[in-house]
C-alpha cells in the first residue's frame, strides 16, 4: 500500500503566517480559493507541550475542509513526515507565542 501524501502549507491569516500539515491540497470549488483538508498535527510523546501548536489544534479541531484565499497561500511543500504547526510573524519570520511573555532583562522597580 502506498504511503499517504503529506503537505505543509504556509498561508497568511490576520497578518501572521500559519504553517499547517495536511493530507490534501487542491483547487477549491469556491472560485479563488485553495482547499486544505485532512489537517494533521504531530502526535509526539514530548514532555513539553507547545502552546502555539495547541492553539492551532484548538482553532482547527472541528475543521474538515479549510478554504484559503489563493492570494494568501505562500508555499505548499510535499513532505515525508509532519513538522510542527506554527504561527510566525509575517515580517521577521519568528515564531509567535500565543500569550505575551515578560520582557527579559528588565529590572523591576
C-alpha positions in Angstrom: 0.0 0.0 0.0 1.4 3.4 -1.0 2.0 5.9 1.8 -0.5 8.8 2.0 0.9 12.1 0.8 1.6 14.8 3.3 1.8 18.5 2.7 3.0 21.5 4.7 1.1 24.7 3.7 2.1 28.2 4.7 -0.5 31.0 4.3 -1.3 34.5 5.6 -4.0 34.8 8.2 -4.7 38.1 10.1 -1.1 39.4 9.4 0.6 36.2 10.6 2.0 33.2 8.7 0.3 30.0 9.6 2.0 26.7 8.8 -0.1 23.6 8.8 0.3 19.9 7.8 -2.4 18.3 5.8 -3.2 15.3 3.6 -4.7 17.1 0.6 -4.4 20.5 -1.1 -6.5 21.3 -4.2 -8.3 24.0 -6.1 -11.5 24.7 -4.2 -14.9 24.6 -5.8 -15.1 28.2 -4.5 -13.5 30.4 -7.1 -10.2 31.9 -6.0 -9.7 29.6 -3.0 -7.4 26.7 -2.2 -8.9 23.8 -0.4 -6.8 22.3 2.5 -8.2 19.1 4.1 -7.1 16.3 6.4 -5.2 18.7 8.8 -2.5 16.7 10.7 -0.8 17.6 14.0 2.2 16.0 15.4 1.3 13.3 18.0 4.6 13.0 19.8 5.1 11.9 23.3 7.0 15.0 24.2 7.0 16.2 27.8 6.9 19.8 26.7 3.7 21.0 25.2 4.0 23.8 22.6 1.3 26.4 23.3 1.3 27.6 19.7 0.5 24.2 18.3 -2.1 23.7 21.0 -3.7 27.0 19.9 -3.8 25.8 16.3 -5.1 22.4 17.2 -8.0 24.1 19.2 -8.7 26.6 16.3 -8.8 23.9 13.6 -10.1 20.8 15.5 -13.6 20.9 14.0 -12.5 21.9 10.5 -12.9 19.2 7.9 -12.0 21.5 4.9 -10.3 24.8 5.1 -10.8 27.2 2.1 -7.9 29.7 2.0 -7.9 32.6 -0.5 -5.5 31.8 -3.3 -3.5 35.0 -2.9 -2.9 34.2 0.8 -1.0 30.9 0.1 2.7 31.4 0.3 4.0 27.9 -0.1 3.0 24.3 -0.5 5.5 21.5 0.2 5.1 17.8 -0.1 6.9 16.4 3.0 7.9 12.9 4.3 6.8 13.5 7.9 4.8 16.2 9.7 6.5 19.1 11.2 5.3 21.3 14.0 2.3 23.5 13.2 3.4 27.1 13.9 2.3 30.7 13.6 5.1 33.1 12.5 5.4 36.8 12.4 5.0 38.0 8.8 7.9 40.4 8.8 10.6 38.7 10.9 9.6 35.0 10.4 9.9 34.5 14.2 7.6 32.1 15.9 4.6 33.9 17.6 3.8 32.9 21.1 0.0 32.7 21.8 0.5 34.6 25.1 2.7 37.6 26.0 6.0 36.8 27.7 7.6 39.2 30.1 10.4 41.2 28.6 13.8 39.6 29.5 16.4 41.7 31.0 14.1 44.4 32.5 14.6 45.2 36.1 11.5 45.7 38.4 11.1 48.9 40.2 
